Amino acid sequence: MSSFKILGGKSLKGEVKPQGAKNEALQILCAVLLTEDVITIQNVPNIKDVNLLIDLLRGMGVTVEKVNETTYKFRSKNIDLAYTRTQEFFEKSSKIRGSIMLMGPMVARFGSAYIAKPGGDKIGRRRVDTHFIGLQELGAKFKVEENNSVFKISSKKLKGKNILLDEASVTGTANIVMAASLADGNTTIYNAACEPYLQQLCKMLNSMGANIRGIGSNYLKIEGVSSLSGTTHKILPDMIEIGSFIGLAAMTKSDIKINDVSIENLGIIPKTFQRLGIKMNIADDSIHIPQQESYEIESFIDGSIMTIADAIWPGFSPDLLSIALVTSIQAKGTVLIHQKMFESRLFFVDKLIDMGAQIILCDPHRATVIGLDRKIPLKGIQMTSPDIRAGVSLLIAALSAEGESTIDNIEQIDRGYSNIDSRLRALGADIERI
């Protein structure tokens, strides 16, 4: 197990370019199974979860060619279906949540799919019913095997259907869209997720010959086709990493410019951090956060305490709630952080309280942060990263704190952030991987 040793309290300065979006990459990589032609994917992030999925595809028989540091070519011509029923496949697929999106392409192209219960962050219940219900609507049969640890789904031929999703699940929508693209007839998906990641997947599928309309809305219309061809696709910059650098700059009184951010795909993320009092200059597809001695949380128009809550797109991403929370620690004012989607995602605040933060954990979903307004610095402590986003939030707190901090279990951070320690050192941070 690796750890980060951080000597905090330093202001950082410099420019940074965000990695490719993790959440988009996982969808796009699963989509390579929909055709036997070559698919070229650019701006692939070098992170643990993505590399694990690429390794899983390689084991399935996908030919993988690394063109350069961020570009890969995939060809799914000779898939070994027997491998997908092996213990090795189940063990590998159970380590990554994105593996569940292999089901849609597999059942659509090959008629069946086996997948282990997906892993991922321990942030509370993360049900997968939407995936299976949607595929069942298209005519697939579903059952659980191996003592409730392996899912099997099969169909001789999927058929288009009008589907109303029980929740706007991003990965659930992705699975159904990929399957419906090769189904017989027309499919409509109402209450579909419409995140930029899902929009990117639909645009890629259309470039492969799919017929998907309504992209960017929650009502998708898909006309099934008999086959799909190869394409070249570029992954968006990671909006969660962009938000993380905004929070880092504010907390550490740093001057940081984030380049190539794809402003049009960030939604309300910049505005939400501005409501925490963070100044930023947005121009030429970059965000510059100047050094700020203080930043003050806004109140609502009626004078009530600001609430920041997660919501389906175009609402504020749940992956950034932890970043907004930690950024509020040194702000002036009070904010209520409301994490609606996951009941265990706020439990890392006990470590922030140990560092000196004034936070009231109201219940598993809500925390009230009383900003310190830089009157009291946080102090360095030893802590453990529970999941990707909480881990980076603790890292931001440690970089702003006085003294030395140690963060254990940083493999969780590596799952979502590429070479974060070396990139932070380039900005002037005192961080060491041990």
Secondary structure, DSSP 8 states (H G I E B T S, - for coil): --EEEEE-----EEEE---B-HHHHHHHHHHGGG-SSEEEEES----HHHHHHHHHHHHTT-EEEE-SSS-EEEE-SS--GGGGGSHHHHHHHTT-GGGGGGHHHHHHHHSEEEEE------SS----HHHHHHHHHTT-EEEEETTTTEEEEE-SS-B--EEE-SS--HHHHHHHHHHHHTSBSEEEEES----HHHHHHHHHHHHTT-EEE-TTSSEEEEE--S----EEEE--B-HHHHHHHHHHHHHTT-EEEE----GGG-TTHHHHHHHTT---EEETTEEEE---S--B----TTS--EEEE--STTS--GGGHHHHHHHHTTSBSEEEEE--S-SSTTTTHHHHHHTT--EEEEETTEEEEE--TTSS--B--EEE--SHHHHHHHHHHHHHSBSEEEEE-THHHHTTSTTHHHHHHHTT-EEEE-
